[in-house]
Amino acid sequence: MSFRCEEALMSDLDLDPTQLDRYSRHIIMDDVGPEGQKALLDAEVLVLGAGGLGAPIIQYLAAAGVGTLGIADDDEVELSNLQRQVIHGNDDVGRKKVDSAADFVEQLNPDIDVRKHELRVRPDNIEDLIDGYDFVVDGTDNFATRYLVNDACTLAGIPFSHGSIFKFEGQVTTFAGDDGSPCYRCLFPEAPPAGMVPNCATAGVLGVLPGTVGCLQATETVKHIIGEGESLDGSMLFFDALDMEFDKVEIPKRDDCPVCGDDPAIESVHDVEYSASCAIDVGGDDESEPEIEASD
């Protein structure tokens, strides 16, 4: 690259020489270029969970130059996390994951502004939490929070990525948040009965699996920000690590979806009990709140 070209790029992006070098592999790509890198630097992305999925998501979004990263988690680092949660280390055991994650990002890329949200995601805080972010990446590991994130983002029109893992299998999708996009409830209107699907703490998970799924979520996020390629909006990608197979299934938008359908029954996250089936509130007194759990 010529000196004149470098000078022009610095002017376009307002980058110093170190930054120009850091993002050079993006800048020289026709599908990213100065405009795409500027979009990444200006983007504000919220990552829910700093665990198995959140770790590679945070790592690669920070490396890519996503200028503002919100990280929401209320958990502490445990020794058993280190088999897969690659942004935490031995010295972080016992620390809050948001603090450990923020330190990791600062070491990786000091350009990134990290917003730490040390909290449990609840119906009474999620609207304020997601407000102002361009994109939300869901790396949580319980159905209550998953449905809460879907409903809040869909109602707010904020695009988001969903990922989940189990033993050797993972799934990823993106919901664009516009009128033509389906939502998670188009595929699964309500959660399965409690106890039917074990979590990773009881069933286990291949250590490298969340790396694969989290990287796919980070890829979807970057593509959305730079406006290139085809997203998974309208489909779900299934990954079987044992057979090394990917399958994609369509998620049609349902006219009768309780959130994004023609006559939605859910107009607010306060219309739902996010404790068991995540069904529409019919006047129950259950005041339990979903706890954000990083995907293990």
Residue, then its C-alpha position, 0 to 999 in steps of 0.5 A: m500500500s502506498f504512502r499516499c493511500e495510507e494517508a488517505l485512509m487515515s484521513d477517512l477513518d481518523l486513525d493513527p498509524t497503529q490503528l491503521d496497521r491493526y485494522s489493515r486486513h479489513i481495510i484492504m478488503d473490498d467488502v469491508g474497506p474504510e467504510g466498513q471499518k468505520a462502521l465497526l468502530d462506530a458500532e455499539v453491541l451488547v453481549l449477554g453472557a461472558g461465558g462459553l459463547g460470550a467468550p469467543i464473541i467478545q474476543y472476536l468483536a473486540a479484535a474486529g474493532v467494534g468500538t463499544l462492547g456492552i457485557a452483561d453478566d452477574d456470574e463469577v469465574e469458576l475453575s470449571n469454566l476455563q475448559r471453554q471460556v477462553i477470555h478468563g484465566n487461572d488468576d480470574v477464578g473468583r472474579k466477576k466475569v464482567d471485570s475479567a472480560a473487560d480486562f481481557v478486552e483492554q489487553l487485546n484492543p485498547d481502542i474498545d470502550v467496554r460497558k460493564h453491566e453486572l446484573r441479572v437480566r430481568p423484565d424490569n431492566i432489560e428495556d433500559l439495558i438494550d436501549g441504545y445498542d445497535f445489535v444484541v448477541d445472546g450468549t445465555d443458557n436458560f430458556a427464561t432469559r432467551y425468551l425475554v431477550n427475544d421479546a424485548c429485542t423484537l418489540a424494540g426492533i433491535p436485531f439480535s443473534h441467538g446461539s445455544i450449545f449442548k454436548f456436541e451440538g450447537q445452533v445459531t440464528t439471527f433475527a433482523g428485527d424488521d417487519g419481515s423478520p421472524c422471531y424465536r417464538c415463530l420457531f418455538p412459541e413456548a419453552p419446553p417443560a422444566g427439566m426436559v432439556p438439561n443444561c451444560a452443567t449437568a449434561g456437559v459440553l465439548g470444550v471447543l464447541p462454544g468457540t465454533v458457535g460463538c465465532l458464528q455469532a460474531t461473524e453474523t454480528v460483523k456482517h450485519i454491521i458492515g452490511e455485507g453478505e447473507s445473514l441467518d435471518g429467517s433460518m437456523l444453522f445446526f452444527d453437529a461436531l461429532d459428524m462435522e455436519f451443518d444443516k440449515v432449516e427455514i424459520p417462516k414468519r408466523d402470522d399468529c406469532p404472539v410477538c411479531g404476528d399480525d395480532p400480537a398478544i405480547e405487547s410488553v415483556h411484562d405480559v409474560e411470566y419468564s419462569a417456566s414455559c415463558a407463556i403469556d401471563v394469565g394472571g399468575d402470581d409467580e414473581s420469580e425472575p430469570e437469571i442470566e447464565a452464560s452458556d456453559 
